Amino acid sequence: MLFGGGAARLAALVVLAALVPMTGLLAASCPNTGLKVAPFVFVTAKGRFRYNLEVAATPRQQECGLMHRTSMARGGGMYFPFDAPKETAFWMENTPLSLDLIFLTTDRHVLSITAGAKPNSRMIIGSKGVAASVIELGAGEAARMGLKPGDRVER
């Protein structure tokens, strides 16, 4: 599309800039791709379930998490190890995927599960106790495995 000169061109550029979603710029600044991947096994009454999880190791990687991702591979997810166990909380702002959040104890037992966290929500999702790490999987995965508090996660 061609625009006239001067003021008309400037006005058209301002309108176009307003139409470009900021999420693209924010996504570019999030270091949440190309992360190290590690195998994890969930052990439940229904069996053993293997996942390959991206590891969000740094504070910045953890801050970004799965923000701006529009898909996740089956058997994938993200692991958030903390430097020290703590009561923690997450939210889903800028995260278009619905996720299951699994909070783990220091010995990698399931502390609590928040299933089907609402995409792009600012609702606070608390750990309901002291957690050493968190795993995010696609919504429905915890139910598919029959995952319950007290179940074990092996690495």
N, C-alpha and C positions, 0 to 999 in steps of 0.2 A: 504494500500500500504506500503510495506517495503522498506526501503532505506538502502544503504550500510553505513558503518561507517565513522567517521571523516568528511573530507571535502565534500564528496558526500551527507551525511546527512544534513550538514549545508546548502549547496547549495539548496537542496530540500526544507528545511524549509523556506529559504529566498523566494524562488519562491512561495510556498504556502501562505506565509504571504502577498505577493504582490497581490495574487488573492482574498484574503478575503476583502470584501468591508469595508471601514472605517465607512460607515454609521451605521453599526451594533454597533460599539463602541460608536459613537456619539449618537445614539438613546438610548443606555443604560444610558447615562448621562443626558438625557432630562427628567425633571419631568413633563411629559405631559400625564400621565395616572393615573387613580384613583383619579381624581380631583372631587371636589364637583360639583353636577349637580343641575341646577335650571331651573324652567319652565319660558318660555317667550312666549308672544303672539304678533304676527305681525298683525296690523289692517290696512287693505288696502281696496280699493274700491271693491275688489273681495271677501272680507270676513275676517275672523279671522283664523290665522294659528298658531298652537301651536308647539313649539320646546322645547326639553330638552337640554340645553346647558351646557357644561362643563365650569367651571369658572376658568380662568387663573388669579389668584388673586395676585401672587407675581411677582416681576420683572423677576425672572428666569423662572417661568412658562410662562410668556408672551413672553419672548425671544424664548422659544422653541415652543410655540403655537402648531400647528398641524404637526410640522416637523416629518418626518419619518413615518407618518401614511399612510397606503396603502388603507384604507377603512374608511367609516363613515356611521353610522346607519342612515336610513331615519328618519328625524325629529331630527337629532342631529347637533351639531356644537360646536363652542367655543365662549365664551364671554370674552372680555378683558376690565375690568373697570380700568380707570386711576385715580390716586390719585388727579390729578388736570387736568381740561380740557386743551387741547393743540393741536396745529397743529401737526400731526403725519404722519408717513409713515411706510409701511410694505413692505416686499418682500417675495418671495416664495422659497427662497433657501432651499434645503433639504426637500421640501414639494412636494411629488409626486402626491397629489390630486389637481385637479383644483377647485378653490374656488370662491365664491362670498364674497366680503368684504363689510360690511355695517357699515359706520361710523355714530355714533349717537351724538346728541346734549345733553346738560345737562338735558333737559326735555324729553329725549328718543324719539326724533323725528329723522327721517332719514335725515342726512346731505348730504351724498353722497353714491353712490354704485359703486363698481368696479365689474363687472360681469365677470365670467370665467377667473380669474387670472391664468396665465400660470404656470403649475407645474415647480418646480426647477429653476425658473427664478430669476435673480438678479434685474429685473426691479423694480424701486421704485414706489410704489402705495401710493399716497398722499391722505390725508383726504379732501382736498379742502376746508379747514376752520377749526375752532376750534372744536375738538371732545372730548367728555367725555368718550367714550367707542367705541369699535369695536366688531362686531359679524362676525364670519366666518361660512358660510354654504356651503354645496356642490354646485358646479357650476350648475346654472339653477334654483336654488330655488327662487331667487329674482324674476326672470321672471315668474315662476310658480304662485307666489303669486300676481303678478302685483305690486310689491313693487316699490315705487317712493319716491324721496326726499319729506319730509314733512309728510310721513306716520308715524304712532305711533307704538312704541314697549312697551308692558306692561310687568310688572314683578310681 
